[in-house]
């Protein structure tokens, strides 16, 4: 019979004995507090309240605050006088301003953890505040016109700790050192550095970084001068990308492009990322933008692309600029162009970086053994009046054994680690009058700060362009990549490490990891309960782009381009939980294997005409394209194995097997036309029309 691992089911079934009730409250309070410490920007900073009361009790004021908001208060009535009378008249103030007035002239202090507010005499909260609440610095960032700048990067100099501004240009960041320096960075603006000192509010006006008005940027099926643009487009070139040492293209752009929000699913290297341009546009449909790599639609993980191979990135944000890609561009478009060779002598570049990744400014410090005992003894004293209670009276069975043996475990320290990360890229480029080439090979090894997490990748790229004559040129952009997620095992749970007792049993009598360190009383599973499982996840990807361009000499300004692109992806993942793991023990061993094969091809015909007639400049683009996609997925889930020797490789011997397969196919046919017109570089007009036919 399977055990139930639900925390709340267990907590509320604890017996009614007084000491056990106290333990139940402690467990719940520890659980809530730990997870709220990890919450994002505080609710307290954005919530505004209005109060107008005269000669009422503090308790009534607290109740009024709870009625107006999602705040709730925790306090010991023996330590905090809530019958004291106060008069408060405030309008549209935050919770900090209100509490300062309510408890002015008393020794009562408070600590805010998201929506939970703890009230207590200051002496009790001093140490807790130093651990959980570093000083908060907030402010608003605006441009030279006073408009807010969302997505601006704010970080503490010399660290990886940082944040980005919200849609109103507001930010909040936790700092522990008054000598720290905040760095404000935004593409298109000069970077600013401000020493914090004793400031808690820092508002900044960013100064624009002047960019050449003749800059040519990608706009989709062509290029335009920045001065000729009628839509909202932001372009980032290789010079702006190179100063960053990020191993992922999206991380390179994160916090540096107006209106671009990038979030990662979890803390693991190589984890998938969510991209949003100017926020959410739909409640039910996808909000992901369309990504175009070297003119070909790109789907899937951006971790397959080596940032060192990128020449430029253009982000089409509004309907005018993105309409050329049809309905798929409703959430914006990201155009990515890889590097090309240039005429001249051979260039060989080798870039190598090696660093150590570790937890920066770790703010969570679980209690050690003596601290844990002291914490619960103090709680019991406040609840019952009994001081110095014997730990053996309230500890669970496994805790007693560890306590008597003087053995403690720092669970979080076992889960976290410092990891050496390395990234190496070798590129060769050059060209003659007829031929240009760019070739690169990259290797990335990125272990995570949590045990068994990591990501490694090998990339190969070759871009070649050759002119057969004055009117005909051929080219290819080729890439192959192999990447692996994880280090062959199950990543231990950080959240479960945080809530373990330091006296929980780490290993059993046979030296194996325990599944439940405080079994049988508490079913908090060990973060290492599945440590001996095997997990492999590998992706292989090949990108092929072949093109030919014709420029007939008898019609100046006319060009015709044929563009073919193919994207092959294979993703295979296999996991095996042996019988001595937590998951495997419930199934007699469990194996899961999944494989995905994706194939997408695109064929485009692009006709372009550019010409000047005095002060009139005209550009015409026409497109006919076809696309098709084939996605096939297979999954096998098997339980009950005679032994653990074969892992997930021989699943026929399993007692039960579950096989699932899917096949998705669709195709797209498109027609597009665009006219760009300007008169004397003063009056601009862009007209775009597109029609798509979809089958799937």
C-alpha positions, 0 to 999 in steps of 0.5 A: 500500500502506498504511503501518503506524503501530504504534509497537511494531511499529516499535520492535522492528524496529530494528536491533541496532546499539548506538547504535540500541538505546540510541535504542530504549530512550529512545523506549520510556522516553519513551513510557511516562513521558509517559503515566504522568504523566497517570495518575489517582490513584497506585497507590502511595497505595493499595497496602499491603505487608508485609516481614520480612527480615534481612540480605538484599541490597537487590536481594532486597528489591526483588524481594520488593516486585515479587512482592507488587505491580505495582511494577517498579524501574528503576535503574543498578547502577553508580550504586545499590548493590543488593548492600548488606545491609539488614533490614526489618520492616514491616507493611501500609505503603505503598511510600514508607515502605518505600523510606525505610527501605531507602535510609536513610543513602544518597544514593539517591532515588526517583521513583514514576510510577504503578507504575514506580519509578526509583532513582538518586542524588538529584542526578540526580532533583532536576530530574525530580521538580520537573517530574513530581512536585509535592508530594502532599497527601492525606487523608480527608473525613468527616461529623459522624458520622465516615462518609466523604463520597464525591464531595466536591469538593477544589480549589486556590483560584483555579484549576480544578485539583481532584479528588473523594473516592473511596468511602472519602472519600479524596482525593489532589491535587498542589500546587506552592505551599505558600501554596496554599489547598485548598477543600472543597465539598459540597452540604448542608455548609459549605464549608471552606478550609485553607492547605496550608503544609508539610502532606502529610496533611489530614483534614477533618470537614465541618459540615452546612449546616442546611436548612429542614425544611419544604422542598418537593422533587420526588419524581417525579409530585409533591412532598413536604416533606423531613421526609416523605421515606422514600427517599434523595433529594438536592435542589439548588435554583437558589440553589445552582446559580447561584454556579457558572459552569459551562456544563453542568448536570452540571458544575454538580453534579459534586463537590457531590452525595453518591454522584453521579459524573460523568466526561467522555469527553475534554477537549473542550468539549461532550464527552459525559459519563457519569453514575453514582449510587452506582457501577456496578450491572451488568457488561453492561447500561447503568449510566446513570440515568433523567433526567426533564425537567419530568416527561418522560423525557429521553435524550441529551446534557445539553449541550442544556440551558442551566443558567441555565434550571434551577430545581431538580434532585432525585436519587433514589438508592435503590429506595424513591424511584426505584421509581415509575419502574419498571425504568428507574430501577434506576440511580437517577433525576435529576429536572430542573425548569426555571424558571417565572414568578411572579406580580408585575411584569416581571423582566428578567435579563441574565447575561454571563460572559467568560473565558480558558481555558488550561492550569492548572499545566502539569506536562509540559514537553517538552525543547527542542533542547539539552535533548533532545541533553543527555538522550540524550548522558547516556543514551549516557554511562551505557550506553557510557561515552562522553561528549559523543557527536556528535548527528549519529551517532545522530539520524535523517535529518530530525532531522539536517537540523533540527539543522544548521539550528538549527530546533526545534519545540515541538509541545505549544505548537503544539497548546495555546492560550488561548481566550476563552470567553463565555456570555450569557443573557437571561431575561424572567419575570413573571405575573398572577393568571391567567398566569405566564411565563418566557422565555430566550435563551442563547448559549454560545461555548466554544473549547477549550484544544486547537486546533480543539476547541470547542463553541457553543450557542444555546438558546431557552426559553418556559414558560407557565402559564395558569389558565382557572378555579379548577379548570382550568389549561393550560401549556407548556414549550418549548425549541429548541437548536442546537449545534456541536462543534469548529471545522470541523476535526480536533482535533490529538492531544495525545499525539502532540505530547508524544512528538515530537522537537523536531528532527522536521520540522514542514513539508515543502519545500512548506510543508505539514504533514509526516505523519511528522516523523521519516520514514522511520525513525519512524512517529510521526504529526504531531499536524497530519497531518490539519490540512487536513481538514474536520469539521462536527458539528451537533445540533438539538433541540426539546422540547415539553411540553404539559399540562392540570390539573383540580382539581374543587372538589367533591372537595378534594385531588383533581387530574387532570393530562394531560401530553404531551411530544415530543423531536425530535433531528437530528444531522448530521456530515460529515468530509472528508480531502483527498488531502494529509492523512494519512488521505486520502492512503491512500484518494485522499480520504475522506468520511464523512457520518452523520445521526441522527433521533430522535423520542420522545413521552410521554403521561401521565394522573396522578391525585392525591389529598391530604388530612388526617384529624386526625393522619393525612395521606394522599397517593395517586398513580395513573398511566397512561402510554404512550411510543414512540421512533423512531430512524433512523440513516444513514451513508455512507463514500466513498473515491477522489475526482477532486478535493477541491473538493466536500468531503463534499457530493457523494459520487456521484463517489467510486470506492467507497461504503459505505451503512449504515442502521438503524431502531429502534422501541419503545413502553412502556405503564405503570401505577403506584400510590403511597401516602404515609402519615404519622401525626402527622409521626412515623411514615412509610410509602410503598408503590409499585407499577408495571407496564410493558409493553414492545414493540420 
